[in-house]
Amino acid sequence: MLRPFLLVLGGVSLGFAVIGVVLPVFPTVPFLLLSLWCFSHASPRMQQWLLAQRHFGPTLDNLIHRRGLTQRQLFHCLVGKWFGMGLAIYFVPVWYVKVALLAIAMVVTLFLLRMPRLSDETN
């Protein structure tokens, strides 16, 4: 009974992660990590499938197994985050929401910058 629940939760979480790629204020990595956790407990085949994905796999592998990001992954994360948040801040009409979005972007940026750097050739 737990296995089907974890598979559904992993799938829904993966869907939210994909939405997070498009929507700047929607997180991507936490949903990917939740999907990976659910799949690791429910279906090793789905876990391997997620880790083998071209866009998400290398980053997830580095976050989980090596606890860091390569310089290139960091660059892509920061550019994507600030581009998306910049658009959201520009289009949101309420000033305190703009301030909250800016604060979120700054906290995420600080978190990413404090993560260990991994060499590109081992990725």
LUMLUM-621033 format. One record per atom (N, C-alpha, C): x, z, y; residue in three letters. Coordinates in steps of 0.02 Angstrom, whole numbers, plus 50000, padded with zeros to 5 digits. Layout:
N
XZYALA...
***
This chain:
123
500415000049940MET500005000050000MET500445000050063MET501015003250060LEU501455003450119LEU501794996750131LEU501974993250077ARG502324986850083ARG501914981750123ARG501274980550108PRO500884975750149PRO500834977850222PRO500764984350234PHE500734986850303PHE501384985250340PHE501954986450308LEU502594985150339LEU502704977650351LEU502474973550305LEU502534966350314LEU502114963950374LEU501504966450379VAL501084964650436VAL501374967350501VAL501594973550501LEU501894976450561LEU502524972550581LEU502934970750532GLY503534966750546GLY503354959950575GLY502844956850548GLY502624950350574GLY502344950750644GLY501924955750657VAL501644956650724VAL502204958250774VAL502664962450753SER503224964150796SER503654958050811SER503754953850762LEU504134947750772LEU503764943150821LEU503104942850816GLY502704939050863GLY502794941650934GLY502784948250942PHE502894951151008PHE503594949551034PHE504084949550989ALA504764947851010ALA504804940751036ALA504464936151002VAL504454929151025VAL504104928651093VAL503574932351102ILE503234932551168ILE503714935251220ILE504114940251201GLY504594943151247GLY505134938351269GLY505264933251229VAL505754928251250VAL505484924351310VAL504824923351312VAL504504919451364VAL504304923751424VAL504034929651411LEU503804933951466LEU504364938751486LEU504554938751549PRO505134942651570PRO505054950251566PRO504444952751572VAL504354959951572VAL504194962751503VAL504164958451454PHE504014960351386PHE504674960851347PHE504824966451317PRO505474967151283PRO505514962951220PRO506104960751205THR506224956651145THR506584960651091THR507154963551109VAL507584966851060VAL507244972751024VAL506874977151059PRO506554982551021PRO506074979950967PRO505714974650983PHE505254971850933PHE505634968450876PHE506194965350892LEU506604962350839LEU506884967750793LEU507104973250823LEU507374978750782LEU506824981850739LEU506224982550766LEU505664985150726LEU505504980350670LEU505494973850683SER505364968950631SER505894969450576SER506514969950597LEU507064970350548LEU506994976550505LEU506824982150536TRP506724988350498TRP506144987750449TRP505584985050473CYS505004984250429CYS505164979650370CYS505494974050385PHE505664969350332PHE506174972250284PHE506634976350309SER507144979350265SER506824984150215SER506264987150234HIS505924991850188HIS505394988450146HIS505154982550167ALA504604979350130ALA504824973150093ALA505294969350121SER505484963050089SER506194961150109SER506674962250065PRO507364960250080PRO507424952750095PRO506984948750065ARG506994941550078ARG506814940050151ARG506314943550179MET506134942650249MET506684945350295MET506994950750275GLN507554953450314GLN508124948350319GLN508294945350262GLN508824940350262GLN508624934150302GLN507984932350299TRP507734926750337TRP507824928050412TRP507644933950434LEU507704935650506LEU508434935850527LEU508864938650486LEU509584938850502LEU509904931850501LEU509594927250464ALA509864920450460ALA509614915950517ALA509154918350558GLN508904914150613GLN509444912750663GLN509454906650687ARG509994904350731ARG509994908150798ARG509414909550825HIS509384912650891HIS509424920350889HIS509114923350839PHE509084930650837PHE509584933750790PHE509754930250737GLY510174933050684GLY510844935850705GLY511264931850739PRO511924934450757PRO511894940650803PRO511434940550849THR511364946350894THR511134952450856THR510634951650813LEU510394957250773LEU510954959950728LEU511324955450697ASP511874957550653ASP512384961650692ASP512564959250752ASN513044962950792ASN512764969750814ASN512134969950833LEU511844976250855LEU511794981350798LEU511594978950740ILE511484983550684ILE512134985450649ILE512524980550630HIS513104982050588HIS513744983550628HIS513804980550686ARG514424981350723ARG514334985350788ARG513714986850805ARG513554991150863ARG513834988550929ARG513764982050941GLY514004979251004GLY513774972051012GLY514004968851065LEU513834961951080LEU514474958151098LEU514474951651085THR515024947551109THR514914946251183THR515444943951216GLN515394942351287GLN514854937051300GLN514824932151256ARG514324926851263ARG513614929551255ARG513504933851205GLN512844936751195GLN512654941051255GLN513124944851281LEU512984948851341LEU512794944451400LEU513164939151410PHE513014934451465PHE512304931651458PHE512134929451398HIS511464926551388HIS510914931851398HIS511034937851375CYS510544943251385CYS510444944751459CYS510994945251496LEU510944946951567LEU510644941251608LEU510844935151594VAL510564929451632VAL509814928951618VAL509624929451555GLY508914929151538GLY508514934851569GLY508784940851565LYS508444946651593LYS508344945951668LYS508874944151704TRP508824943851777TRP508434937751800TRP508464932251764PHE508054926451782PHE507314928151775PHE507134930951717GLY506444932851704GLY506194938251751GLY506594943251761MET506384948651806MET506354946251878MET506814941751897GLY506784938951964GLY506134935251976GLY505934931251927LEU505294927751933LEU504704932651938LEU504724937751895ALA504184942651896ALA504164946351962ALA504734948351987ILE504754951952051ILE504514947552108ILE504684941252106TYR504484936552158TYR503724935552159TYR503424934952100PHE502714933252097PHE502244939252098PHE502494945252083VAL502054951152084VAL501914953052157VAL501274953852175PRO501124955152245PRO501174962552266PRO501224967052219VAL501214974252235VAL501934976852239VAL502104979852295TRP502794981852308TRP503054987052259TRP502644991952239TYR502894997052194TYR502994994452123TYR502644989252104VAL502764986052040VAL503434982252043VAL503564979252101LYS504204975852111LYS504784980752104LYS504704986652133VAL505224991752129VAL505314994152057VAL504754994952022ALA504794997051951ALA505144991851909ALA504974985451920LEU505304980051882LEU506054979851897LEU506224980751959LEU506934980851978LEU507294986651944LEU506974992451943ALA507274998351911ALA507364997151836ALA506874994151804ILE506914992751732ILE507494987951719ILE507544982651759ALA508084977751751ALA508764981051760ALA508814985451808MET509454988851820MET509644993351762MET509164997051734VAL509305001551678VAL509514997551617VAL509154992151603VAL509324987951545VAL510024984951555VAL510174982751616THR510834979951630THR511384985051618THR511284991151643LEU511774996351632LEU511864997851558LEU511324998051521PHE511354999251449PHE511764993751415PHE511614987451432LEU511984981951401LEU512714981951420LEU512874983451482LEU513564983551504LEU513974989051472LEU513644994451451ARG513994999951419ARG514104999051345ARG513784993951315MET513874992551244MET514584989851231MET514864991351174PRO515534988751158PRO515534981051155PRO516084978051174ARG516184970851171ARG516504969051105ARG516244964051073LEU516514961651010LEU516854954951022LEU517334953350980SER517674946950988SER517214941350963SER517264935550995ASP516834929850978ASP516994926850910ASP517624926950891GLU517814923550829GLU517554927050766GLU517374933450771THR517104936950712THR516354936350709THR516044933050756ASN515324932350756ASN515094926850710ASN
***
